[in-house]
Each structure stands twice: as C-alpha cells, then as structure tokens.
C-alpha cells in the first residue's frame, strides 16, 4: 500500500505525533509512506498566521527531527511554492459571510474552508471580512494552492490512502475535498478518548453532526454483547464530572463543586441552557444550520420572552461555555447583554458548577456540541 500523509503545517501536540505514529504503523506493515508538508512555502498558517520566521524554522526542524526518528524510510516533500500574485484569487472583495459561504471551486467548498480558519483565528463567529481582508486573502490563497497541489499529486502518484489532521481548517479541507473528487480514501485524524488514542474518520469531517451521531449509535449497538459496555460509558462520563483530564484540558476544573448561581430557587421550573463555542461550528457546513434561530443569543432572548408570556413561573438559566472565557466579540457581548426578568446569564469565568446545574435542573437544553 502507498500511504500519503499530508501535513500542510506541523500542528500542535499531539497531532504531529499522531502522524508519526500512523507513519510508523504503516512502515511496520511494509507499506510505502510519503509525507507532503509545508517547508516554508505557505503564506502563514492557522498556527502561525503572521508567518513568523522563527516559528516556521521551529516547525520545519521539528518535522525533520520527527521524520528521522521513524524506523524506516519515509519520503518527505514540500508542498511547492505559492504564487505571490493575488489578482486571480477566487476569494476577494467579499464583505458578506453568506456570500463567502457560497464560494465553491470545482467541488471544493473554498468559502466555508476559508471562513473556518478565519473564525478560528479571530475567535469570532461573525468576523468583519473587510477588517480581516488580508488574512482572508492569505488563508484562501493557501487553501487554493493546496487544493491544486493535491489534485496534481493525486493524479500523478495515486496513493491508496491519504491521512490529514482535523479537516476543518482551510488547507486541511482542501486535502479532503481533493481526495473525495479523485476517489482516494482520506482518513482524518483527531484526538481520541484519551491521550493514548486517536480517532480516524474515513472521507468525512469529524464535525459533521449527523455522521458522528450515526457512528456513536453504530459502536454502541456493536458492543451490545460486551458485558463492560455500560461500565465503560459510565466511567467516561463520570471522569468528566470528576474533572479528570483524559484527552484534553477540563473546562470545569476551576468551578466550585455544588455552587449554584445567586438567586437560585427550587420552588419554580428551572430550565438550564448550555451554550457552545459558536465559532467552533459556524463554518462547518450546512449540517449545522439552525432553522429556528439565527444564533444562540437570538435563541436565548426569544425563548426567554416566550417563557414570560406562556410560563411565568419558569426561570431560564444560561451557562455560557467556559471555552469562551477569554473571548470578547459581538456574539458574547450580545449574550451577556440579555436583560429579561426571567433569564440569568452565567459568564464563562463564573465558578458556578456546570454538572451540579445539570443535576438540579428540571429541564436541560444544549446548543451545538456542548
């Protein structure tokens, strides 16, 4: 088997290490392994948007050291030079996000891809495209370059399998879409259930909510005869409640166990709503489109007003996701500014216990991937 690992840039731990492990597994099986990576050609990246030379050099040397540590021969090649002329860019003079989302290039959802990286860079689900015009131009140029480079590479080399990280960021999504167009299986890797495991998603983004739900149900039913099924599932959720950091840092470790928001009363119908980090799913694709509400702040305000009219005894408590603790944008400000007599907004940094809220609430509602 010819395996190609595409790594547009050396990602943060443990993802580059995951690529090395994948490479070593295939080498141990006798497969031919190649790696295509940015060796300084791209105009910045999601982890180095300003193209700082010292960061680029650290990335390049870390990659070379990692590849040399493998037991076996692996071919490492650069992704190729990026043209400096912006006149032919597909994404330019765009000032509307909905217009950006509609931009496709030969089957590649370039607009969504570029928006995803820009949103991650700014931590803003509704970034000002004019203010960030230069960054958007660099992101889309990198994505287009990787898209065309992959088309040529897949046509000439025709690997049996391609691996790439995450798939949501602009250049990574370019790899996935090029593989899908060429009919080459693309395996997206992401962190797994703990630091000793990783996940693989075949030809799909790990953020596609319907697909992930179907996988969860498939694995649950597949283990129907496993006597440890319920214990394993229970232990996983129990460890989250106990603030055990298994595959990522705990967002609730700084919260005070058992603490409830001021004014909490048990003699009323308490509805607790948990928000998500809107910037993490706003640019995945149409699968995340909400047919009822434009965004989370709009939803909270409307639900609060509806409750006032129909069930005045109900209280809506909104727990803003702790991942938003250092984020200040229009979305978080709109949520914090909601002022209704039956709505309590808990800021991301507040030490209120998320899991205790779930236990004492009469009704629990979640947004996104909360």
Secondary structure, 3 states (H helix, E strand, C coil): CEEEEEECCCCCCCHHHHHHHHHHHHHHCCCEEEEEECCCCCCCECCECCCCHHHHHHHHHHHHHHHHCCCCCEEEEECCCCCCCCCCCCCCCCCCHHHHHCCCECCECHHHHHHHHHHHHHCCCCCCCCCCHHHHHHHHHHHHHHHHHHHHHHHHHCCCEEEEECCCCHHHHHHHHHHHHHCCEEEEEEECCCCCCEEEEECCCCCCHHHHHHHHHHHHHHCCCCCCHHHHHHHHHHHHHCCCCCCCCCCCCCCCCCCCCCCCCCCCEEEEEECCCHHHCCCCCHHHCCCCCCCHHHHHHHHHHHHHHHCCCEEEEEECCHHHCCCCCHHHHHHHCCCCCCEEEECCCCCCCHHHHHHHCCEEEECCCC
